[in-house]
Amino acid sequence: VQVVESGGGLVQPGGSLRLSCAASTDLFRFWDVGWYRQAPGKQRDLVAQIGRGFGTNYVDSVKGRFTISRDNAKNSVYLQMDSLQSEDTAVYYCHIEDSTIWGQGTQVTVSS
């Protein structure tokens, strides 16, 4: 099983990006999925999670700005990021919870 992230890039403060995570199996629909991020010199931290029942969880720093969603027909999870701040700059990873499955990461840089 593999997951592949896409959608990162360079954006100005206040801008938006939408990250995608695509899985290689339709078993994806039975799994909880998380987005994590890792800034230079820091540990990898949880950003948001979505359960197989579509329940969601966010860290306080992104509440009201980020939205996680999933489309099981496309074996995909998305992270809509609005009102981006420089502090959001990091490599963002998709992770199948309670597994060792991680994507390769996608770089998000927020800078003017």
C-alpha positions as CSV (number, residue, x, y, z in Angstrom):
1,V,0.0,0.0,0.0
2,Q,1.3,3.5,-0.9
3,V,0.0,7.0,-0.4
4,V,1.1,9.9,-2.5
5,E,0.8,13.6,-1.6
6,S,0.5,16.5,-4.0
7,G,-0.5,20.1,-4.1
8,G,2.2,21.8,-2.1
9,G,4.0,24.9,-3.3
10,L,4.9,28.5,-2.6
11,V,2.1,30.9,-1.5
12,Q,1.9,34.3,0.0
13,P,0.6,34.9,3.5
14,G,-3.1,34.9,3.5
15,G,-3.2,32.6,0.5
16,S,-4.7,29.1,0.1
17,L,-3.5,25.6,-1.0
18,R,-5.2,22.3,-1.3
19,L,-3.2,19.2,-0.6
20,S,-4.2,15.8,-1.9
21,C,-3.4,12.3,-0.6
22,A,-4.1,9.4,-2.9
23,A,-3.9,5.8,-1.8
24,S,-3.2,2.8,-4.0
25,T,-6.0,0.6,-2.6
26,D,-9.7,1.0,-2.0
27,L,-9.3,-0.4,1.4
28,F,-8.4,3.2,2.1
29,R,-12.1,3.8,3.0
30,F,-11.8,1.6,6.1
31,W,-8.9,3.6,7.6
32,D,-8.4,6.7,9.6
33,V,-6.1,9.2,7.9
34,G,-4.0,12.0,9.3
35,W,-2.1,15.0,7.8
36,Y,1.1,15.8,9.7
37,R,3.7,18.4,9.1
38,Q,7.4,18.9,9.9
39,A,9.2,22.2,9.9
40,P,13.0,22.4,9.7
41,G,14.6,21.4,12.9
42,K,11.3,20.4,14.5
43,Q,9.4,17.2,15.1
44,R,6.6,15.9,13.0
45,D,3.3,17.0,14.4
46,L,-0.3,16.2,13.7
47,V,-2.3,18.8,11.8
48,A,-5.7,17.1,11.2
49,Q,-7.3,13.7,11.1
50,I,-10.4,12.2,9.5
51,G,-12.0,8.9,10.5
52,R,-13.6,6.3,8.3
53,G,-16.9,7.7,9.6
54,F,-15.9,11.2,8.4
55,G,-15.3,12.5,11.9
56,T,-12.6,15.1,12.0
57,N,-10.0,16.4,14.5
58,Y,-7.8,19.5,14.2
59,V,-4.9,21.0,16.2
60,D,-5.8,24.3,17.7
61,S,-3.4,26.3,15.5
62,V,-5.3,25.4,12.3
63,K,-8.9,25.3,13.5
64,G,-11.0,27.6,11.4
65,R,-8.4,27.8,8.7
66,F,-7.8,24.2,7.5
67,T,-10.4,21.7,6.4
68,I,-9.8,17.9,6.0
69,S,-12.1,15.9,3.8
70,R,-12.1,12.5,2.0
71,D,-13.6,11.1,-1.2
72,N,-13.6,7.3,-0.8
73,A,-14.6,6.9,-4.4
74,K,-11.2,8.3,-5.3
75,N,-9.3,6.7,-2.4
76,S,-8.3,10.3,-1.5
77,V,-8.0,12.6,1.4
78,Y,-7.7,16.4,1.1
79,L,-6.5,19.2,3.2
80,Q,-7.8,22.7,2.3
81,M,-5.6,25.3,3.8
82,D,-6.8,28.9,3.9
83,S,-5.4,32.0,5.5
84,L,-2.0,30.5,5.4
85,Q,0.7,32.0,7.7
86,S,4.5,31.8,7.6
87,E,4.3,29.4,10.6
88,D,2.5,26.9,8.4
89,T,5.7,26.4,6.3
90,A,6.6,22.7,6.5
91,V,6.7,19.5,4.7
92,Y,3.2,18.0,4.9
93,Y,2.8,14.2,5.2
94,C,-0.2,11.9,4.8
95,H,-0.3,9.0,7.2
96,I,-2.6,6.0,7.6
97,E,-3.2,6.0,11.3
98,D,-2.1,3.0,13.4
99,S,0.2,1.8,10.5
100,T,3.7,2.5,9.2
101,I,2.3,3.9,6.0
102,W,3.5,7.4,5.2
103,G,3.7,9.4,2.0
104,Q,6.9,11.1,0.8
105,G,5.7,14.5,1.8
106,T,4.9,17.7,-0.1
107,Q,6.6,21.1,0.7
108,V,4.4,24.0,1.7
109,T,6.2,27.4,1.8
110,V,4.3,30.5,3.0
111,S,6.4,33.6,2.2
112,S,6.1,37.0,0.6
